[in-house]
Amino acid sequence: MNLNISGHHLDLTDPLRDYVQLKMQRVERHFDKMLDAHVVLTVEKQRHKAEATVHACGGNLHAEAVEGDMYAAIDQLIDRLDRQTRKFKELSRDHHAKEAQKHVFEQ
């Protein structure tokens, strides 16, 4: 997966970039059909905002989180993306394949 990380009113440090990459691996683990992701980290006064758009086969996922700490915002963002990817994967799964196998084994 191609991962783009950018900062708005924020200097992206290597530890921050590594933290986002490490956390995005959790989302990749659940859903392997992701093409690319774009993560934007923004600071406005005391608001730390993290938002991500993930392009996958069959659709796009978007999530954002606002916290007082950037690392907490990234954690919350990944939790939301993880929930969305599991739901997207469940919806894209073919549920009728189980029924077809069931009928084959009954005969």
All heavy atoms as an XYZ file, in Angstrom:
875
protein
N       0.842     -1.178      0.000
C       0.000      0.000      0.000
C       0.885      1.238      0.000
O       1.878      1.305      0.716
C      -0.897     -0.014      1.238
C      -1.758      1.217      1.343
S      -2.928      1.218      2.689
C      -1.901      1.716      4.033
N       0.489      2.199     -0.790
C       1.192      3.466     -0.870
C       0.621      4.409      0.190
O      -0.570      4.683      0.196
C       1.016      4.052     -2.273
C       1.834      5.293     -2.480
O       2.765      5.556     -1.734
N       1.478      6.059     -3.492
N       1.460      4.896      1.083
C       1.024      5.748      2.185
C       1.642      7.129      2.051
O       2.863      7.270      2.019
C       1.433      5.114      3.526
C       1.088      5.872      4.791
C      -0.414      6.027      4.933
C       1.664      5.158      5.995
N       0.790      8.153      1.971
C       1.226      9.548      1.913
C       0.843     10.218      3.220
O      -0.318     10.186      3.617
C       0.554     10.288      0.753
C       0.937      9.717     -0.585
O       2.065      9.305     -0.777
N      -0.012      9.682     -1.502
N       1.821     10.845      3.872
C       1.579     11.535      5.140
C       1.993     12.990      4.954
O       3.110     13.275      4.511
C       2.386     10.897      6.288
C       2.080      9.407      6.394
C       2.088     11.598      7.598
C       3.009      8.662      7.317
N       1.080     13.890      5.287
C       1.413     15.301      5.170
C       0.957     16.033      6.426
O       0.081     15.566      7.151
C       0.755     15.916      3.926
O      -0.640     15.788      3.980
N       1.567     17.174      6.670
C       1.246     17.973      7.848
C       0.790     19.358      7.449
O       1.315     19.941      6.496
N      -0.181     19.876      8.153
C      -0.684     21.221      7.910
C      -0.475     22.020      9.195
O      -1.034     21.682     10.232
C      -2.170     21.157      7.538
C      -2.713     22.440      7.057
N      -3.543     23.209      7.820
C      -2.544     23.111      5.893
C      -3.874     24.297      7.144
N      -3.282     24.255      5.970
N       0.350     23.044      9.132
C       0.767     23.831     10.302
C       1.499     22.937     11.307
O       1.360     23.108     12.521
C      -0.420     24.509     10.994
C      -1.148     25.474     10.128
N      -0.601     26.671      9.733
C      -2.381     25.419      9.563
C      -1.458     27.313      8.967
N      -2.548     26.573      8.843
N       2.256     21.987     10.789
C       2.936     21.022     11.646
C       4.170     20.518     10.923
O       4.116     20.202      9.735
C       1.985     19.841     11.931
C       2.544     18.613     12.621
C       2.760     18.918     14.098
C       1.580     17.461     12.478
N       5.282     20.464     11.633
C       6.493     19.860     11.080
C       6.433     18.365     11.357
O       6.386     17.948     12.515
C       7.751     20.448     11.723
C       7.955     21.904     11.329
O       7.557     22.269     10.200
O       8.491     22.662     12.154
N       6.421     17.576     10.291
C       6.377     16.123     10.453
C       7.757     15.626     10.854
O       8.708     15.734     10.097
C       5.953     15.450      9.146
C       4.478     15.415      8.869
C       4.213     14.767      7.527
C       3.752     14.662      9.949
N       7.841     15.099     12.041
C       9.098     14.535     12.508
C       9.131     13.053     12.157
O       8.097     12.442     11.863
C       9.229     14.709     14.030
O       8.144     14.035     14.659
C       9.229     16.185     14.413
N      10.319     12.485     12.178
C      10.461     11.056     11.885
C       9.701     10.172     12.873
O       9.049      9.214     12.447
C      11.935     10.662     11.833
C      12.631     11.206     10.587
O      11.936     11.436      9.569
O      13.858     11.392     10.635
N       9.736     10.453     14.181
C       8.950      9.611     15.103
C       7.444      9.671     14.824
O       6.759      8.657     14.910
C       9.264     10.180     16.480
C      10.568     10.868     16.334
C      10.601     11.377     14.924
N       6.943     10.832     14.458
C       5.520     10.970     14.151
C       5.167     10.198     12.877
O       4.164      9.487     12.820
C       5.165     12.448     14.000
C       3.703     12.841     14.050
C       3.059     12.379     15.341
C       3.559     14.338     13.910
N       6.013     10.315     11.866
C       5.811      9.593     10.606
C       5.884      8.073     10.837
O       5.053      7.320     10.327
C       6.870     10.018      9.591
C       6.676      9.460      8.208
C       7.752      9.969      7.262
N       7.794     11.410      7.158
C       7.059     12.115      6.303
N       6.228     11.504      5.499
N       7.163     13.425      6.243
N       6.838      7.623     11.643
C       6.972      6.189     11.944
C       5.764      5.677     12.725
O       5.313      4.550     12.518
C       8.247      5.924     12.745
C       9.507      6.175     11.933
O       9.426      6.191     10.685
O      10.564      6.365     12.559
N       5.233      6.506     13.624
C       4.074      6.121     14.422
C       2.844      5.904     13.528
O       2.116      4.928     13.687
C       3.792      7.190     15.476
C       2.767      6.786     16.500
C       3.073      5.872     17.492
C       1.484      7.317     16.471
C       2.135      5.499     18.439
C       0.536      6.952     17.402
C       0.871      6.041     18.396
O      -0.065      5.678     19.322
N       2.643      6.797     12.571
C       1.512      6.654     11.640
C       1.686      5.399     10.791
O       0.744      4.630     10.599
C       1.367      7.909     10.752
C       0.336      7.689      9.661
C       0.994      9.118     11.595
N       2.897      5.164     10.297
C       3.148      3.967      9.482
C       2.916      2.690     10.284
O       2.329      1.731      9.777
C       4.574      3.987      8.927
C       4.782      5.027      7.863
C       6.222      5.143      7.419
O       7.128      4.598      8.051
N       6.447      5.858      6.328
N       3.363      2.678     11.525
C       3.175      1.508     12.380
C       1.689      1.245     12.625
O       1.225      0.104     12.555
C       3.902      1.719     13.709
C       3.778      0.611     14.737
C       4.570     -0.606     14.258
C       4.271      1.083     16.086
N       0.929      2.288     12.903
C      -0.494      2.137     13.182
C      -1.286      1.758     11.924
O      -2.262      1.016     12.012
C      -1.066      3.426     13.784
C      -0.562      3.707     15.169
C      -1.012      2.641     16.135
C      -0.609      2.944     17.546
N      -1.204      2.030     18.514
N      -0.880      2.237     10.765
C      -1.585      1.898      9.529
C      -1.398      0.427      9.163
O      -2.220     -0.142      8.450
C      -1.119      2.787      8.377
C      -1.688      4.189      8.429
S      -3.476      4.268      8.320
C      -3.730      3.893      6.607
N      -0.359     -0.203      9.667
C      -0.174     -1.635      9.435
C      -1.310     -2.432     10.046
O      -1.681     -3.487      9.537
C       1.165     -2.102     10.000
C       2.357     -1.618      9.225
C       3.660     -2.020      9.884
O       3.679     -2.638     10.942
N       4.769     -1.656      9.249
N      -1.884     -1.951     11.128
C      -3.024     -2.612     11.764
C      -4.226     -2.649     10.822
O      -4.915     -3.656     10.725
C      -3.373     -1.873     13.051
C      -4.584     -2.404     13.761
C      -4.778     -1.658     15.051
N      -6.181     -1.654     15.404
C      -6.727     -0.826     16.259
N      -5.990      0.089     16.858
N      -8.003     -0.877     16.524
N      -4.439     -1.552     10.110
C      -5.551     -1.488      9.163
C      -5.260     -2.383      7.957
O      -6.146     -3.087      7.469
C      -5.800     -0.030      8.731
C      -6.884      0.058      7.679
C      -6.154      0.830      9.936
N      -4.019     -2.381      7.500
C      -3.626     -3.217      6.358
C      -3.799     -4.700      6.665
O      -4.132     -5.486      5.781
C      -2.166     -2.968      5.990
C      -1.910     -1.710      5.230
C      -0.449     -1.607      4.870
O      -0.057     -2.208      3.861
O       0.286     -0.927      5.614
N      -3.557     -5.077      7.895
C      -3.647     -6.474      8.298
C      -5.058     -7.026      8.107
O      -5.248     -8.176      7.745
C      -3.227     -6.605      9.755
C      -2.705     -7.945     10.129
C      -2.125     -7.952     11.521
N      -1.661     -6.658     11.992
C      -1.796     -6.214     13.222
N      -2.367     -6.965     14.130
N      -1.335     -5.047     13.586
N      -6.066     -6.170      8.359
C      -7.449     -6.615      8.254
C      -7.952     -6.646      6.818
O      -8.833     -7.421      6.480
C      -8.374     -5.704      9.072
C      -8.218     -5.895     10.535
N      -8.643     -7.019     11.190
C      -7.665     -5.100     11.475
C      -8.369     -6.906     12.469
N      -7.765     -5.754     12.674
N      -7.399     -5.788      5.980
C      -7.932     -5.662      4.629
C      -6.768     -5.467      3.676
O      -6.130     -4.420      3.663
C      -8.901     -4.480      4.569
C      -9.728     -4.444      3.338
C     -10.631     -5.449      3.060
C      -9.612     -3.399      2.455
C     -11.401     -5.410      1.918
C     -10.375     -3.350      1.318
C     -11.271     -4.355      1.053
N      -6.476     -6.469      2.861
C      -5.289     -6.435      2.018
C      -5.525     -5.819      0.640
O      -4.598     -5.710     -0.140
C      -4.717     -7.843      1.871
C      -5.732     -8.826      1.315
O      -6.922     -8.496      1.304
O      -5.317     -9.918      0.911
N      -6.733     -5.389      0.325
C      -7.031     -4.846     -0.998
C      -6.968     -3.321     -1.029
O      -7.632     -2.683     -1.827
C      -8.404     -5.322     -1.461
C      -8.475     -6.813     -1.661
C      -9.816     -7.230     -2.175
C      -9.848     -8.739     -2.336
N     -11.137     -9.206     -2.824
N      -6.154     -2.738     -0.171
C      -6.005     -1.292     -0.142
C      -4.969     -0.860     -1.168
O      -3.896     -1.445     -1.241
C      -5.587     -0.831      1.239
C      -6.644     -1.005      2.239
S      -6.126     -0.276      3.774
C      -7.246     -1.085      4.856
N      -5.304      0.170     -1.925
C      -4.398      0.663     -2.947
C      -3.470      1.737     -2.392
O      -2.255      1.629     -2.511
C      -5.195      1.206     -4.124
C      -6.148      0.204     -4.778
C      -6.978      0.894     -5.846
C      -5.378     -0.957     -5.343
N      -4.055      2.767     -1.799
C      -3.231      3.813     -1.205
C      -4.020      4.541     -0.119
O      -5.231      4.412     -0.023
C      -2.708      4.795     -2.254
C      -3.800      5.598     -2.922
O      -4.968      5.170     -2.890
O      -3.498      6.671     -3.482
N      -3.274      5.278      0.685
C      -3.881      6.035      1.783
C      -3.200      7.394      1.880
O      -2.006      7.514      1.615
C      -3.737      5.279      3.096
N      -3.981      8.381      2.245
C      -3.454      9.732      2.427
C      -3.848     10.210      3.822
O      -5.033     10.284      4.146
C      -4.011     10.680      1.365
C      -3.406     12.030      1.412
N      -2.113     12.275      0.997
C      -3.888     13.206      1.850
C      -1.840     13.554      1.178
N      -2.908     14.133      1.694
N      -2.852     10.505      4.643
C      -3.074     10.933      6.023
C      -2.628     12.383      6.146
O      -1.530     12.741      5.727
C      -2.283     10.046      7.017
C      -2.495     10.525      8.446
C      -2.682      8.588      6.874
N      -3.505     13.213      6.714
C      -3.194     14.628      6.929
C      -3.271     14.902      8.422
O      -4.285     14.617      9.070
C      -4.187     15.546      6.175
C      -3.863     17.005      6.443
C      -4.165     15.253      4.691
N      -2.197     15.445      8.970
C      -2.123     15.813     10.386
C      -2.128     17.335     10.470
O      -1.318     17.991      9.831
C      -0.864     15.240     11.020
C      -0.660     13.733     10.865
C       0.689     13.322     11.446
C      -1.779     12.962     11.511
N      -3.054     17.879     11.275
C      -3.238     19.327     11.352
C      -3.230     19.783     12.804
O      -3.757     19.092     13.674
C      -4.604     19.716     10.730
O      -4.706     19.152      9.440
C      -4.762     21.213     10.641
N      -2.638     20.951     13.040
C      -2.665     21.566     14.369
C      -3.262     22.957     14.219
O      -2.800     23.768     13.421
C      -1.242     21.666     14.974
C      -1.280     22.431     16.284
C      -0.655     20.300     15.169
N      -4.324     23.230     15.013
C      -4.957     24.547     15.069
C      -5.120     24.905     16.540
O      -5.957     24.312     17.222
C      -6.322     24.527     14.389
C      -6.266     24.220     12.919
C      -7.654     24.032     12.315
O      -8.646     24.043     13.069
O      -7.728     23.873     11.107
N      -4.332     25.810     17.019
C      -4.284     26.185     18.433
C      -4.083     24.938     19.295
O      -3.037     24.334     19.246
C      -5.530     26.979     18.831
C      -5.614     28.313     18.140
C      -6.749     29.133     18.650
C      -6.788     30.462     17.899
N      -7.864     31.309     18.357
N      -5.074     24.537     20.071
C      -4.931     23.355     20.926
C      -5.603     22.109     20.348
O      -5.655     21.084     20.994
C      -5.527     23.644     22.313
C      -4.827     24.752     23.060
C      -3.365     24.433     23.328
O      -3.028     23.307     23.670
N      -2.491     25.416     23.160
N      -6.122     22.208     19.123
C      -6.779     21.070     18.468
C      -5.779     20.343     17.581
O      -5.184     20.939     16.691
C      -7.929     21.544     17.576
C      -9.146     21.958     18.288
C     -10.221     22.423     17.333
N     -10.045     21.897     15.979
C     -11.023     21.731     15.124
N     -12.232     22.062     15.448
N     -10.797     21.261     13.919
N      -5.618     19.075     17.818
C      -4.768     18.223     16.985
C      -5.705     17.319     16.205
O      -6.458     16.534     16.784
C      -3.811     17.396     17.838
C      -2.831     18.235     18.582
N      -1.590     18.526     18.083
C      -2.920     18.867     19.775
C      -0.946     19.289     18.944
N      -1.737     19.510     19.989
N      -5.660     17.434     14.889
C      -6.601     16.713     14.035
C      -5.833     15.769     13.113
O      -4.828     16.158     12.508
C      -7.409     17.707     13.200
C      -8.420     17.096     12.291
C      -9.177     18.194     11.558
C     -10.165     17.634     10.578
N     -10.872     18.687      9.849
N      -6.328     14.544     13.021
C      -5.762     13.554     12.114
C      -6.889     13.055     11.225
O      -7.960     12.707     11.718
C      -5.139     12.395     12.886
N      -6.669     13.075      9.921
C      -7.679     12.559      9.008
C      -7.009     11.714      7.941
O      -5.857     11.945      7.582
C      -8.515     13.676      8.388
C      -7.756     14.700      7.602
C      -8.665     15.804      7.083
O      -9.699     15.495      6.473
O      -8.317     16.974      7.292
N      -7.744     10.718      7.465
C      -7.187      9.793      6.484
C      -8.250      9.404      5.465
O      -9.426      9.264      5.799
C      -6.658      8.543      7.172
N      -7.807      9.250      4.237
C      -8.639      8.731      3.163
C      -7.921      7.523      2.603
O      -6.764      7.613      2.205
C      -8.846      9.784      2.064
O      -9.419     10.951      2.651
C      -9.762      9.250      0.968
N      -8.622      6.402      2.575
C      -8.050      5.146      2.092
C      -8.794      4.744      0.834
O     -10.025      4.660      0.829
C      -8.161      4.035      3.156
C      -7.648      2.723      2.619
C      -7.426      4.425      4.419
N      -8.044      4.525     -0.236
C      -8.612      4.067     -1.499
C      -8.421      2.563     -1.573
O      -7.297      2.071     -1.515
C      -7.931      4.746     -2.686
C      -8.009      6.238     -2.633
N      -9.153      6.929     -2.921
C      -7.089      7.161     -2.283
C      -8.930      8.222     -2.773
N      -7.681      8.392     -2.374
N      -9.534      1.843     -1.670
C      -9.493      0.385     -1.723
C     -10.253     -0.080     -2.965
O     -10.997      0.688     -3.578
C     -10.124     -0.208     -0.471
N     -10.069     -1.336     -3.305
C     -10.824     -1.924     -4.409
C     -12.293     -1.947     -4.020
O     -12.668     -2.593     -3.058
C     -10.334     -3.335     -4.706
S      -8.672     -3.398     -5.343
N     -13.105     -1.207     -4.739
C     -14.530     -1.212     -4.467
C     -15.036     -0.017     -3.693
O     -16.237      0.110     -3.489
N     -14.173      0.873     -3.240
C     -14.657      2.049     -2.524
C     -13.565      2.817     -1.821
O     -12.394      2.425     -1.833
N     -13.971      3.919     -1.224
C     -13.061      4.775     -0.473
C     -13.555      4.876      0.966
O     -14.756      4.921      1.210
C     -12.999      6.177     -1.074
C     -12.425      6.169     -2.474
O     -11.580      5.351     -2.794
N     -12.896      7.071     -3.304
N     -12.624      4.933      1.895
C     -12.945      5.078      3.310
C     -12.326      6.376      3.807
O     -11.196      6.710      3.446
C     -12.391      3.901      4.106
C     -12.805      2.507      3.654
C     -12.034      1.460      4.429
C     -14.282      2.309      3.820
N     -13.057      7.092      4.647
C     -12.553      8.348      5.194
C     -12.886      8.403      6.681
O     -13.985      8.047      7.096
C     -13.186      9.547      4.484
C     -12.719     10.855      5.020
N     -11.495     11.390      4.676
C     -13.277     11.714      5.897
C     -11.342     12.542      5.316
N     -12.414     12.755      6.066
N     -11.921      8.861      7.467
C     -12.139      9.022      8.901
C     -11.308     10.197      9.379
O     -10.287     10.546      8.780
C     -11.741      7.754      9.652
N     -11.764     10.793     10.475
C     -10.997     11.881     11.089
C     -11.219     11.857     12.592
O     -12.225     11.332     13.076
C     -11.372     13.239     10.505
C     -12.787     13.663     10.708
C     -13.065     15.005     10.043
O     -12.672     15.197      8.873
O     -13.673     15.850     10.724
N     -10.253     12.416     13.308
C     -10.318     12.452     14.768
C      -9.671     13.743     15.253
O      -8.671     14.195     14.700
C      -9.604     11.253     15.363
N     -10.245     14.320     16.305
C      -9.722     15.549     16.911
C      -9.507     15.284     18.394
O     -10.402     14.823     19.094
C     -10.705     16.722     16.716
C     -10.179     17.971     17.390
C     -10.969     16.966     15.242
N      -8.304     15.555     18.860
C      -7.937     15.350     20.266
C      -7.017     16.482     20.707
O      -6.596     17.308     19.899
C      -7.217     14.008     20.449
C      -8.104     12.790     20.337
C      -9.046     12.641     21.512
O      -8.695     13.042     22.631
O     -10.159     12.135     21.299
N      -6.651     16.463     21.963
C      -5.727     17.441     22.510
C      -4.277     17.068     22.278
O      -3.387     17.903     22.414
N      -4.029     15.817     21.937
C      -2.681     15.315     21.698
C      -2.664     14.636     20.332
O      -3.606     13.934     19.975
C      -2.319     14.305     22.794
C      -0.935     13.705     22.601
O      -0.015     14.451     22.229
O      -0.801     12.490     22.814
N      -1.610     14.835     19.549
C      -1.553     14.281     18.196
C      -1.526     12.755     18.209
O      -2.175     12.110     17.391
C      -0.331     14.830     17.442
C      -0.260     14.370     16.003
S      -1.729     14.775     15.014
C      -1.485     16.514     14.755
N      -0.793     12.160     19.132
C      -0.723     10.698     19.189
C      -2.082     10.096     19.549
O      -2.472      9.059     19.024
C       0.359     10.248     20.172
C       1.747     10.514     19.655
C       2.449     11.648     20.049
C       2.354      9.645     18.764
C       3.727     11.907     19.562
C       3.624      9.887     18.274
C       4.304     11.019     18.672
O       5.558     11.265     18.180
N      -2.835     10.770     20.423
C      -4.188     10.303     20.761
C      -5.120     10.437     19.566
O      -5.965      9.570     19.322
C      -4.730     11.085     21.952
N      -4.962     11.505     18.793
C      -5.777     11.693     17.591
C      -5.479     10.608     16.559
O      -6.394     10.076     15.915
C      -5.529     13.076     16.994
N      -4.212     10.237     16.422
C      -3.831      9.176     15.482
C      -4.412      7.841     15.945
O      -4.948      7.077     15.135
C      -2.301      9.107     15.330
C      -1.777     10.367     14.644
C      -1.892      7.852     14.555
C      -0.279     10.523     14.687
N      -4.339      7.567     17.241
C      -4.906      6.320     17.771
C      -6.408      6.240     17.509
O      -6.922      5.208     17.090
C      -4.637      6.196     19.268
C      -3.185      5.886     19.578
O      -2.475      5.387     18.680
O      -2.771      6.145     20.727
N      -7.106      7.326     17.759
C      -8.549      7.348     17.536
C      -8.867      7.216     16.046
O      -9.811      6.522     15.671
C      -9.141      8.631     18.095
C     -10.654      8.642     18.100
C     -11.203      9.901     18.753
O     -10.567     10.954     18.720
N     -12.369      9.786     19.341
N      -8.079      7.841     15.199
C      -8.259      7.737     13.754
C      -8.102      6.289     13.293
O      -8.919      5.782     12.523
C      -7.240      8.626     13.036
C      -7.144      8.444     11.525
C      -8.349      9.066     10.852
C      -5.858      9.033     11.008
N      -7.077      5.616     13.774
C      -6.833      4.231     13.377
C      -7.954      3.328     13.870
O      -8.380      2.409     13.155
C      -5.454      3.765     13.892
C      -4.340      4.581     13.230
C      -5.253      2.285     13.633
C      -4.304      4.501     11.714
N      -8.461      3.575     15.073
C      -9.600      2.785     15.572
C     -10.808      2.928     14.655
O     -11.474      1.944     14.330
C      -9.975      3.209     16.991
C      -8.955      2.782     18.028
O      -8.151      1.864     17.731
O      -8.952      3.368     19.125
N     -11.070      4.135     14.224
C     -12.215      4.368     13.339
C     -12.000      3.731     11.975
O     -12.914      3.128     11.410
C     -12.462      5.869     13.194
C     -12.999      6.486     14.447
C     -13.228      7.959     14.313
N     -13.737      8.483     15.573
C     -13.982      9.757     15.789
N     -13.779     10.644     14.832
N     -14.445     10.161     16.957
N     -10.793      3.867     11.432
C     -10.495      3.240     10.138
C     -10.567      1.723     10.229
O     -11.051      1.060      9.311
C      -9.105      3.649      9.649
C      -9.013      4.904      8.810
C      -7.567      5.171      8.446
C      -9.858      4.817      7.579
N     -10.088      1.181     11.327
C     -10.115     -0.263     11.518
C     -11.562     -0.766     11.534
O     -11.891     -1.774     10.913
C      -9.395     -0.618     12.819
C      -9.184     -2.096     12.978
O      -8.850     -2.759     11.979
O      -9.343     -2.598     14.105
N     -12.418     -0.060     12.242
C     -13.838     -0.423     12.290
C     -14.463     -0.352     10.901
O     -15.226     -1.232     10.499
C     -14.561      0.526     13.244
C     -15.616     -0.157     14.062
C     -16.212      0.733     15.143
N     -15.220      1.349     16.002
C     -15.113      2.650     16.228
N     -15.957      3.494     15.675
N     -14.194      3.132     17.031
N     -14.129      0.685     10.146
C     -14.677      0.835      8.796
C     -14.177     -0.257      7.861
O     -14.947     -0.768      7.048
C     -14.313      2.195      8.214
C     -15.112      3.332      8.768
C     -14.780      4.641      8.087
O     -14.183      4.673      7.012
N     -15.165      5.737      8.710
N     -12.897     -0.605      7.962
C     -12.362     -1.639      7.066
C     -12.979     -2.994      7.374
O     -13.273     -3.763      6.455
C     -10.834     -1.746      7.159
O     -10.444     -1.931      8.511
C     -10.159     -0.532      6.584
N     -13.193     -3.310      8.658
C     -13.837     -4.587      8.991
C     -15.266     -4.619      8.459
O     -15.712     -5.633      7.932
C     -13.807     -4.821     10.498
C     -12.448     -5.328     10.952
C     -12.466     -5.774     12.386
N     -12.196     -4.607     13.225
C     -12.859     -4.302     14.321
N     -13.832     -5.058     14.741
N     -12.551     -3.229     15.013
N     -15.980     -3.505      8.565
C     -17.346     -3.442      8.058
C     -17.351     -3.540      6.529
O     -18.166     -4.251      5.942
C     -17.996     -2.129      8.499
C     -19.439     -2.013      8.123
C     -20.030     -0.744      8.683
C     -21.494     -0.609      8.298
N     -22.072      0.628      8.804
N     -16.432     -2.851      5.870
C     -16.328     -2.871      4.410
C     -15.985     -4.278      3.921
O     -16.544     -4.754      2.927
C     -15.253     -1.872      3.959
C     -15.112     -1.749      2.474
C     -16.058     -1.054      1.742
C     -14.036     -2.311      1.829
C     -15.916     -0.923      0.370
C     -13.895     -2.195      0.461
C     -14.840     -1.493     -0.269
N     -15.095     -4.933      4.629
C     -14.707     -6.292      4.253
C     -15.881     -7.248      4.415
O     -16.094     -8.126      3.578
C     -13.528     -6.751      5.113
C     -12.972     -8.086      4.728
C     -11.774     -8.434      5.583
C     -11.208     -9.778      5.224
N     -10.043    -10.112      6.037
N     -16.640     -7.089      5.476
C     -17.807     -7.945      5.710
C     -18.862     -7.731      4.626
O     -19.479     -8.692      4.163
C     -18.395     -7.654      7.090
C     -19.556     -8.519      7.465
C     -19.175     -9.978      7.667
O     -18.027    -10.257      8.042
O     -20.050    -10.836      7.442
N     -19.065     -6.487      4.219
C     -20.055     -6.209      3.179
C     -19.616     -6.730      1.820
O     -20.453     -7.124      1.005
C     -20.313     -4.704      3.087
C     -21.045     -4.083      4.257
C     -21.125     -2.575      4.095
C     -22.444     -4.664      4.389
N     -18.323     -6.720      1.548
C     -17.837     -7.154      0.242
C     -17.686     -8.673      0.147
O     -17.499     -9.205     -0.936
C     -16.499     -6.485     -0.074
O     -15.511     -6.922      0.824
N     -17.777     -9.362      1.261
C     -17.655    -10.819      1.263
C     -18.897    -11.428      0.627
O     -20.008    -10.980      0.828
C     -17.490    -11.329      2.688
C     -17.262    -12.825      2.749
C     -17.091    -13.296      4.147
N     -15.909    -12.673      4.736
C     -15.657    -12.651      6.027
N     -16.495    -13.178      6.870
N     -14.570    -12.075      6.491
N     -18.716    -12.497     -0.121
C     -19.834    -13.170     -0.767
C     -20.434    -14.171      0.209
O     -19.853    -15.206      0.491
C     -19.355    -13.872     -2.046
C     -20.503    -14.469     -2.830
O     -21.666    -14.139     -2.555
O     -20.230    -15.274     -3.717
N     -21.615    -13.871      0.707
C     -22.266    -14.728      1.685
C     -22.943    -15.931      1.035
O     -23.265    -16.893      1.701
C     -23.297    -13.935      2.487
C     -22.672    -12.854      3.303
N     -21.977    -13.103      4.461
C     -22.607    -11.516      3.114
C     -21.530    -11.967      4.968
N     -21.894    -10.991      4.168
N     -23.174    -15.875     -0.257
C     -23.868    -16.959     -0.938
C     -22.948    -18.147     -1.213
O     -23.424    -19.233     -1.531
C     -24.497    -16.458     -2.227
C     -25.508    -15.380     -1.983
N     -26.716    -15.612     -1.369
C     -25.477    -14.045     -2.232
C     -27.392    -14.486     -1.272
N     -26.651    -13.510     -1.776
N     -21.670    -17.980     -1.106
C     -20.734    -19.083     -1.349
C     -20.925    -20.179     -0.307
O     -20.821    -21.371     -0.623
C     -19.296    -18.579     -1.328
N     -21.241    -19.813      0.922
C     -21.475    -20.803      1.970
C     -22.699    -21.653      1.645
O     -22.716    -22.858      1.873
C     -21.655    -20.120      3.324
C     -20.404    -19.490      3.864
C     -20.673    -18.824      5.192
C     -19.431    -18.120      5.688
N     -19.677    -17.412      6.939
N     -23.734    -21.007      1.116
C     -24.943    -21.736      0.751
C     -24.671    -22.726     -0.376
O     -25.172    -23.842     -0.366
C     -26.041    -20.758      0.337
C     -26.544    -19.869      1.445
C     -27.261    -20.672      2.529
O     -27.959    -21.630      2.194
O     -27.108    -20.313      3.711
N     -23.868    -22.346     -1.344
C     -23.537    -23.222     -2.467
C     -22.758    -24.440     -1.983
O     -23.024    -25.577     -2.395
C     -22.753    -22.479     -3.522
N     -21.803    -24.259     -1.094
C     -21.025    -25.368     -0.561
C     -21.910    -26.292      0.285
O     -21.758    -27.499      0.267
C     -19.870    -24.857      0.293
C     -18.754    -24.258     -0.513
C     -17.631    -23.750      0.378
O     -17.805    -23.602      1.580
N     -16.494    -23.491     -0.227
N     -22.841    -25.715      0.980
C     -23.734    -26.491      1.829
C     -24.567    -27.456      0.985
O     -24.736    -28.620      1.323
C     -24.634    -25.533      2.618
C     -25.547    -26.202      3.595
C     -26.341    -25.136      4.339
C     -27.357    -25.734      5.249
N     -28.163    -24.705      5.920
N     -25.060    -26.975     -0.158
C     -25.878    -27.822     -1.036
C     -25.058    -28.897     -1.726
O     -25.542    -29.990     -1.977
C     -26.611    -26.966     -2.067
C     -27.666    -26.113     -1.459
N     -28.789    -26.618     -0.870
C     -27.764    -24.751     -1.335
C     -29.547    -25.624     -0.420
N     -28.934    -24.488     -0.680
N     -23.808    -28.613     -2.020
C     -22.940    -29.605     -2.675
C     -22.667    -30.768     -1.726
O     -22.700    -31.925     -2.119
C     -21.608    -28.946     -3.124
C     -20.597    -29.992     -3.549
C     -21.880    -27.958     -4.255
N     -22.423    -30.463     -0.462
C     -22.099    -31.521      0.504
C     -23.326    -32.328      0.917
O     -23.209    -33.453      1.374
C     -21.412    -30.935      1.732
C     -20.026    -30.450      1.447
C     -19.686    -29.124      1.629
C     -19.042    -31.316      0.995
C     -18.405    -28.671      1.360
C     -17.769    -30.886      0.727
C     -17.446    -29.552      0.913
N     -24.515    -31.763      0.784
C     -25.733    -32.489      1.139
C     -26.071    -33.568      0.128
O     -26.671    -34.567      0.453
C     -26.909    -31.513      1.260
C     -26.835    -30.659      2.495
C     -27.978    -29.656      2.577
O     -28.793    -29.606      1.631
O     -28.041    -28.934      3.580
N     -25.693    -33.388     -1.117
C     -26.036    -34.352     -2.170
C     -25.172    -35.515     -2.168
O     -24.547    -36.175     -1.764
C     -25.945    -33.693     -3.546
C     -26.963    -32.603     -3.685
C     -26.785    -31.855     -5.000
O     -25.839    -32.078     -5.736
N     -27.707    -30.965     -5.297
